[in-house]
Amino acid sequence: MKAFDISNFAALIGIDWADRKHDICEVNCQTNKSYFSVISSQPKAINAWANELKRKYNGQLVAVACELKKGPLIYALSKFSHIVLFTINPSTVAKYRKAFTHSGAKDDPTDAAIQVEILQLHMSKLNVITPDTESVRCLAQLVEYRRKLVQDRVNLTNKITTTLKNYYPHVLDWFKEKDTMIFCDFLLRWPSLEQVKRARKQTLIDFFNQHNSRYPAVNEKRINNIKQAETLTNDEAIIAPNLLLIECLTVQIKQLMLSIERFDIEIKAIYKMHKDRFIFDSLPGAGPQIAPRLLAAMGSNRDRYHSCEEIQKYAGIAPVTERSGKKAWIHWRYSCTKFLRQTFVEWAGLSVRYSFWARAYYRQQESKGKPHNTIIRALAFKWIRILYRCWKSNTAYDETTYLEALKRKGSPLLKYAVESKF
């Protein structure tokens, strides 16, 4: 990634963004004069301001600092070739303000000026927003939105379970999986025990068959349980409100599942067309959901990361060591991209089932008394080093090759695996 310094730019600009307007501090690098202005957050105003910068500085590069990595403002400015976007952590601006202002009072124009000052003094330490290819950026948005929808599905499932326990707990035993179409359709058709008890046996059998539940023994057991079930309560003051809530929640989760399926189709289509797909398909445990997330995490730009340590820190997998006087302590990284950390941790957990050395490492650490979450984070730390090498060299992962490398180095992990015979 290209390194910038102040001499590369005709102007340095800090933007303190807000929902309705953006405060701007602009410093001309030749005259060193500062100008303050305010623009609307509307696309027309942002575009007009950016075009005016191009005219004013004859198309020369302009450095713009903002406390954002993504969002409407970043998306609007990314399309202009004469603007180079630098991202500054909001806490950096806040601490800088408090360090040199006795009151510590926040003021939007002042914060914009602080960002310019940080650009002037510490440009080499700031990250430049360099957009990846369109397909990778689209994939990154899709996989993150899908994960949020999955969490929404979990939350809705928990709400449905809690509500059913108030008046209709039987159905929770009849269907083990709650995030399925058969469960949702059953509740929509028979939202109370009284209603399902009135259903004929053949009607229930036809319903199960229509939803591909064609195991006679399972269906017969369900039907017998339905007929023998006893009501939890007959109080309409309890049944009526909960029944109405169940109908509303069931419609929501059914639509949510259909939406997740649509996301899966879009993700699969984009992922299938990417030239680096073979790398991520080769990773143990990286199935149809995790592999696209890993591809989006790494991206297509091989200059984005210069070492695996950069990824480990950025993803929040690398621990942080703090020292003060005679004391030293280690904790996990608080400031990181949470979705990225979640991606690597989930993959590491799944890899234990499919990778010999990962399973051996897990058992080895488990025998030392390490807790599950600690082991998985440490395993993710190791997997990132391997993934970085595969990604950088454009090579698919091969378990045999890695095991041979461990053998050549005399890794104690292989010795443990042989001795334990797991």
VMD Tcl script that draws the C-alpha trace (Angstrom):
set ca {
  {0.00 0.00 0.00}
  {1.35 3.40 -0.99}
  {2.63 5.58 1.87}
  {1.59 9.23 1.79}
  {3.07 12.38 3.28}
  {1.91 16.00 3.37}
  {3.89 16.93 0.23}
  {1.59 14.70 -1.83}
  {-1.44 16.91 -1.18}
  {-2.65 20.36 -2.12}
  {-4.91 20.55 0.93}
  {-5.59 18.79 4.22}
  {-9.22 18.52 5.30}
  {-10.91 17.29 8.46}
  {-14.62 16.45 8.49}
  {-16.65 16.17 11.67}
  {-19.65 14.28 10.32}
  {-23.21 14.30 11.61}
  {-26.59 13.06 10.49}
  {-27.82 16.35 8.99}
  {-24.63 18.33 8.30}
  {-20.84 18.04 8.17}
  {-18.41 20.56 9.68}
  {-15.25 21.04 7.63}
  {-11.81 22.42 8.37}
  {-9.70 22.95 5.23}
  {-6.00 23.88 5.26}
  {-4.30 24.97 2.04}
  {-0.84 23.36 2.06}
  {0.75 26.25 0.10}
  {-0.61 29.20 2.08}
  {-1.17 27.27 5.34}
  {-4.45 29.17 5.76}
  {-7.43 27.50 7.42}
  {-11.03 27.71 6.21}
  {-14.09 26.52 8.10}
  {-17.38 25.62 6.43}
  {-20.50 23.54 6.87}
  {-22.21 21.44 4.20}
  {-25.44 19.48 4.17}
  {-25.34 15.67 4.37}
  {-27.45 15.49 1.20}
  {-25.72 13.79 -1.78}
  {-26.09 16.91 -3.95}
  {-24.25 19.07 -1.41}
  {-21.44 16.51 -0.89}
  {-20.91 16.10 -4.65}
  {-20.87 19.88 -5.21}
  {-18.30 20.35 -2.43}
  {-16.04 17.58 -3.79}
  {-16.21 18.97 -7.34}
  {-15.39 22.44 -6.04}
  {-12.26 21.02 -4.39}
  {-11.19 19.54 -7.73}
  {-11.68 22.89 -9.48}
  {-10.04 24.89 -6.69}
  {-6.86 22.76 -6.58}
  {-6.71 21.93 -10.31}
  {-7.34 18.21 -9.79}
  {-4.45 17.76 -7.32}
  {-4.79 15.22 -4.52}
  {-6.60 16.31 -1.38}
  {-6.31 14.47 1.96}
  {-9.60 14.09 3.83}
  {-9.71 12.74 7.39}
  {-12.89 11.40 8.94}
  {-13.93 9.33 11.94}
  {-15.59 6.77 9.67}
  {-14.55 3.67 7.77}
  {-17.85 3.23 6.00}
  {-21.23 4.91 5.75}
  {-22.99 7.38 3.42}
  {-20.27 10.06 3.61}
  {-17.47 7.60 2.83}
  {-19.48 6.01 0.01}
  {-20.12 9.46 -1.49}
  {-16.48 10.60 -1.36}
  {-14.93 7.29 -2.50}
  {-15.94 7.88 -6.11}
  {-13.72 10.98 -6.47}
  {-10.19 10.16 -7.66}
  {-8.70 13.40 -6.32}
  {-9.76 12.63 -2.72}
  {-7.66 10.33 -0.51}
  {-9.60 9.25 2.57}
  {-7.85 8.75 5.91}
  {-9.70 7.17 8.83}
  {-9.16 8.32 12.42}
  {-10.49 6.47 15.44}
  {-13.14 8.64 17.19}
  {-11.52 7.93 20.57}
  {-8.25 9.38 19.23}
  {-9.94 12.68 18.46}
  {-11.72 12.69 21.83}
  {-8.51 12.05 23.80}
  {-6.60 14.59 21.73}
  {-9.28 17.18 22.48}
  {-9.19 16.48 26.22}
  {-5.39 16.59 26.30}
  {-5.20 20.18 25.03}
  {-8.53 21.63 26.17}
  {-9.07 22.22 29.88}
  {-12.85 21.93 29.69}
  {-12.81 18.96 27.32}
  {-15.95 20.41 25.71}
  {-16.83 19.01 22.30}
  {-17.27 21.39 19.39}
  {-17.76 20.20 15.81}
  {-15.50 22.77 14.06}
  {-12.81 22.17 16.68}
  {-12.96 18.41 16.11}
  {-12.56 18.98 12.37}
  {-9.48 21.12 13.07}
  {-8.08 18.43 15.38}
  {-8.35 15.90 12.55}
  {-6.35 18.20 10.28}
  {-3.70 18.56 12.98}
  {-3.50 14.78 13.33}
  {-3.09 14.56 9.55}
  {-0.26 17.08 9.66}
  {1.62 15.36 12.49}
  {0.81 11.66 12.15}
  {-0.22 10.97 8.54}
  {2.15 7.99 8.26}
  {0.38 6.26 11.14}
  {-3.14 6.61 9.73}
  {-4.96 4.09 7.59}
  {-6.00 5.03 4.07}
  {-9.37 3.80 2.87}
  {-8.56 1.82 -0.27}
  {-11.69 0.25 -1.78}
  {-11.39 -3.36 -2.90}
  {-13.00 -4.67 -6.08}
  {-16.74 -4.22 -6.48}
  {-17.45 -7.93 -6.10}
  {-15.45 -8.22 -2.85}
  {-17.08 -5.13 -1.35}
  {-20.50 -6.44 -2.30}
  {-19.66 -9.84 -0.81}
  {-18.42 -8.21 2.41}
  {-21.71 -6.36 2.87}
  {-23.78 -9.44 2.06}
  {-22.03 -11.79 4.49}
  {-22.17 -9.23 7.31}
  {-25.86 -8.52 6.74}
  {-26.58 -12.24 6.55}
  {-24.89 -12.83 9.91}
  {-27.03 -10.11 11.46}
  {-30.17 -11.70 10.01}
  {-29.12 -15.04 11.50}
  {-28.79 -13.37 14.89}
  {-32.23 -11.81 14.42}
  {-33.55 -15.30 13.72}
  {-32.03 -16.57 16.95}
  {-33.58 -13.68 18.89}
  {-37.00 -14.30 17.34}
  {-36.75 -18.02 18.05}
  {-36.04 -17.27 21.71}
  {-39.03 -14.93 21.87}
  {-41.29 -17.57 20.34}
  {-40.03 -20.19 22.78}
  {-40.66 -17.91 25.76}
  {-44.15 -17.01 24.53}
  {-45.16 -20.61 23.87}
  {-44.15 -21.61 27.39}
  {-46.85 -19.26 28.68}
  {-49.78 -21.16 27.16}
  {-48.74 -23.79 24.57}
  {-45.42 -25.46 25.62}
  {-46.33 -28.81 24.04}
  {-45.33 -27.76 20.54}
  {-41.75 -27.20 21.72}
  {-41.48 -30.95 22.37}
  {-43.14 -31.93 19.10}
  {-40.58 -29.99 17.03}
  {-36.94 -29.95 18.10}
  {-35.88 -27.35 15.51}
  {-37.68 -24.03 15.86}
  {-36.21 -22.21 12.84}
  {-37.89 -24.42 10.24}
  {-40.82 -23.94 7.85}
  {-42.72 -26.91 9.28}
  {-42.60 -25.39 12.76}
  {-43.73 -21.96 11.50}
  {-46.53 -23.35 9.32}
  {-47.74 -25.57 12.15}
  {-48.03 -22.59 14.49}
  {-49.76 -20.47 11.86}
  {-52.30 -23.20 11.19}
  {-52.80 -24.37 14.78}
  {-51.61 -21.57 17.12}
  {-53.22 -23.15 20.21}
  {-53.63 -26.61 21.71}
  {-57.41 -26.36 21.49}
  {-57.25 -25.83 17.73}
  {-54.79 -28.64 16.99}
  {-56.78 -31.10 19.10}
  {-59.76 -30.55 16.78}
  {-57.70 -31.51 13.72}
  {-58.29 -34.96 12.21}
  {-55.49 -37.50 12.15}
  {-55.37 -37.58 8.33}
  {-55.18 -33.80 8.21}
  {-52.11 -33.88 10.46}
  {-50.50 -36.67 8.42}
  {-51.09 -34.76 5.19}
  {-49.53 -31.65 6.77}
  {-46.40 -33.53 7.84}
  {-46.04 -35.18 4.44}
  {-46.40 -31.86 2.63}
  {-43.45 -30.58 4.66}
  {-41.31 -33.65 3.83}
  {-41.67 -35.13 7.29}
  {-42.36 -38.66 6.04}
  {-41.24 -40.80 8.97}
  {-44.36 -42.76 10.04}
  {-43.04 -43.47 13.54}
  {-42.19 -39.81 14.19}
  {-45.52 -38.58 12.83}
  {-47.47 -41.19 14.78}
  {-45.72 -40.18 17.99}
  {-46.52 -36.52 17.35}
  {-50.17 -37.24 16.69}
  {-50.49 -39.37 19.84}
  {-48.86 -36.63 21.91}
  {-51.26 -34.08 20.43}
  {-54.32 -36.14 21.32}
  {-53.07 -36.89 24.85}
  {-51.85 -33.37 25.64}
  {-53.43 -31.46 28.51}
  {-53.86 -27.71 28.54}
  {-51.53 -25.59 30.63}
  {-54.22 -22.97 31.29}
  {-57.77 -22.14 30.21}
  {-57.49 -18.49 31.17}
  {-58.32 -16.46 28.05}
  {-56.63 -13.44 29.57}
  {-53.37 -15.38 29.15}
  {-54.10 -17.36 26.00}
  {-55.46 -14.57 23.76}
  {-52.56 -12.07 24.06}
  {-49.90 -14.79 23.74}
  {-51.69 -16.36 20.78}
  {-51.75 -13.04 18.96}
  {-48.05 -12.47 19.71}
  {-47.16 -15.94 18.43}
  {-48.95 -15.28 15.15}
  {-47.02 -12.02 14.69}
  {-43.63 -13.52 15.61}
  {-44.13 -16.59 13.44}
  {-44.83 -14.49 10.35}
  {-41.67 -12.51 11.06}
  {-39.37 -15.50 11.46}
  {-40.81 -17.18 8.39}
  {-40.09 -14.10 6.29}
  {-36.66 -13.84 7.90}
  {-35.79 -17.40 6.87}
  {-36.84 -16.66 3.29}
  {-34.67 -13.54 3.33}
  {-31.65 -15.51 4.57}
  {-32.15 -17.93 1.70}
  {-32.08 -15.01 -0.74}
  {-28.84 -13.78 0.80}
  {-27.37 -17.28 0.50}
  {-28.15 -17.33 -3.21}
  {-26.54 -13.93 -3.81}
  {-23.47 -14.80 -1.73}
  {-23.00 -18.12 -3.51}
  {-23.26 -16.47 -6.94}
  {-20.61 -13.82 -6.19}
  {-18.32 -16.22 -4.35}
  {-18.50 -18.79 -7.15}
  {-17.26 -16.23 -9.71}
  {-14.23 -15.07 -7.67}
  {-10.84 -16.24 -8.91}
  {-9.49 -16.82 -5.34}
  {-12.33 -19.13 -4.37}
  {-10.14 -22.26 -4.57}
  {-8.00 -21.01 -1.66}
  {-10.92 -20.68 0.72}
  {-12.63 -23.86 -0.48}
  {-9.50 -25.76 0.58}
  {-9.64 -24.58 4.20}
  {-10.87 -27.23 6.70}
  {-14.23 -26.28 8.21}
  {-14.81 -23.34 5.86}
  {-18.14 -24.38 4.37}
  {-20.61 -22.40 2.25}
  {-21.13 -19.78 4.98}
  {-17.62 -19.31 6.41}
  {-15.58 -19.48 3.17}
  {-17.20 -16.35 1.62}
  {-16.71 -14.51 4.92}
  {-13.01 -15.38 4.91}
  {-12.67 -14.25 1.30}
  {-14.33 -10.94 2.16}
  {-12.02 -10.59 5.18}
  {-8.85 -11.04 3.13}
  {-10.03 -9.30 -0.06}
  {-8.33 -9.29 -3.46}
  {-5.64 -6.66 -2.85}
  {-2.47 -8.59 -1.96}
  {-0.84 -5.33 -0.78}
  {-3.56 -4.73 1.81}
  {-1.65 -6.65 4.50}
  {2.14 -6.81 4.73}
  {2.24 -9.52 7.41}
  {-0.02 -11.97 9.17}
  {0.48 -9.94 12.36}
  {-1.46 -7.06 10.77}
  {-4.46 -9.33 10.22}
  {-4.21 -10.85 13.69}
  {-4.26 -7.38 15.25}
  {-6.90 -5.92 12.96}
  {-9.21 -8.88 13.55}
  {-8.75 -8.69 17.32}
  {-7.24 -12.18 17.55}
  {-3.78 -11.10 18.71}
  {-3.72 -10.46 22.48}
  {-2.55 -7.17 23.99}
  {0.25 -6.97 26.55}
  {0.23 -4.04 28.96}
  {3.06 -3.10 31.30}
  {3.25 -0.61 34.13}
  {6.15 -0.58 36.55}
  {6.71 -4.14 37.74}
  {3.31 -5.32 36.58}
  {2.45 -6.88 33.22}
  {-0.84 -8.35 32.10}
  {-2.34 -9.74 28.91}
  {-5.91 -9.29 27.67}
  {-7.75 -9.68 24.43}
  {-8.02 -6.78 22.01}
  {-11.02 -4.51 22.67}
  {-10.69 -2.21 19.67}
  {-11.19 -4.31 16.55}
  {-13.66 -5.24 13.85}
  {-16.00 -7.50 15.83}
  {-17.49 -9.25 12.79}
  {-14.03 -10.10 11.51}
  {-13.02 -11.56 14.87}
  {-16.23 -13.55 14.98}
  {-15.48 -14.92 11.49}
  {-12.02 -16.24 12.38}
  {-13.13 -17.63 15.74}
  {-16.10 -19.47 14.22}
  {-13.89 -20.92 11.51}
  {-11.29 -22.07 14.06}
  {-14.02 -23.82 16.05}
  {-15.27 -25.67 12.98}
  {-11.76 -26.62 11.84}
  {-11.34 -28.89 14.88}
  {-13.72 -31.38 13.26}
  {-11.96 -31.44 9.89}
  {-8.25 -30.82 10.53}
  {-5.98 -33.41 12.16}
  {-3.50 -30.92 13.58}
  {-6.24 -28.52 14.76}
  {-7.94 -31.36 16.62}
  {-4.60 -32.42 18.12}
  {-3.89 -28.85 19.21}
  {-7.32 -28.54 20.81}
  {-6.86 -31.77 22.78}
  {-3.34 -30.77 23.79}
  {-4.46 -27.41 25.19}
  {-7.52 -29.00 26.77}
  {-5.25 -31.43 28.64}
  {-3.42 -28.41 30.05}
  {-6.67 -27.13 31.54}
  {-7.20 -24.26 29.07}
  {-10.86 -23.17 28.62}
  {-12.61 -23.68 25.28}
  {-12.74 -20.01 24.23}
  {-9.05 -19.49 24.97}
  {-8.10 -22.54 22.89}
  {-10.25 -21.49 19.93}
  {-8.79 -17.96 19.90}
  {-5.26 -19.38 20.01}
  {-6.18 -21.75 17.19}
  {-7.56 -18.84 15.16}
  {-4.23 -17.06 15.72}
  {-2.42 -20.04 14.13}
  {-4.90 -20.40 11.28}
  {-4.46 -16.74 10.27}
  {-0.72 -17.33 9.74}
  {-1.50 -20.29 7.48}
  {-4.26 -18.48 5.60}
  {-2.03 -15.44 5.06}
  {0.68 -17.58 3.48}
  {-1.83 -19.34 1.21}
  {-3.49 -16.04 0.26}
  {-0.20 -14.23 -0.38}
  {1.22 -17.05 -2.50}
  {-2.11 -17.79 -4.21}
  {-1.91 -21.44 -3.10}
  {-4.61 -23.79 -1.86}
  {-4.21 -25.18 1.65}
  {-2.99 -28.77 1.86}
  {-3.13 -30.60 5.19}
  {-0.41 -33.10 4.22}
  {2.02 -30.34 3.30}
  {1.46 -28.59 6.62}
  {1.86 -31.80 8.64}
  {5.15 -32.50 6.83}
  {6.32 -28.99 7.73}
  {5.46 -29.63 11.39}
  {7.39 -32.92 11.22}
  {10.49 -31.25 9.75}
  {10.43 -28.66 12.55}
  {10.05 -31.37 15.18}
  {6.78 -29.93 16.45}
  {5.75 -31.27 19.88}
  {2.17 -31.21 18.62}
  {2.72 -34.27 16.42}
  {4.49 -36.06 19.25}
  {1.49 -35.40 21.49}
  {-0.87 -36.69 18.78}
  {1.09 -39.94 18.43}
  {1.37 -40.50 22.17}
  {-2.28 -39.74 22.93}
  {-3.54 -41.84 19.93}
  {-6.77 -39.86 19.69}
}
mol new
graphics top color blue
foreach p $ca { graphics top sphere $p radius 0.5 }
foreach p [lrange $ca 0 end-1] q [lrange $ca 1 end] { graphics top cylinder $p $q radius 0.2 }
display resetview
